[in-house]
Amino acid sequence: MTSLSGKEATGLRFRIDTDLCAGHGRCYALGPEYFESDDIGYAKVLDRVEPADRRDSMEDIAMACPEGAILIEETSGN
């Protein structure tokens, strides 16, 4: 697998577009190992990298966001 920068990807992580997040809380309800809420109910991503074979379950969580604020990024070791 290759990331957009051309470097070898070592895993996947979530990112939240804070401009889109409306604080519905589905992300931390569905993936408490990846997200937590801040003091006013908006999601915060926990610092966690997952192997590429977890992409399907991560995409399920991302697609549950009604605002489309959850993104999945490839990380690289370089």
Buried (B, 14 or more C-beta within 10 A) or exposed (E): EEBEEEEEBBBBBBEBEEEEBEEBBBBBEBBEEBBEBEEEEBBBBBEEEBEEEEBEEBEEBBEBBEBEBBBBBBEBEE
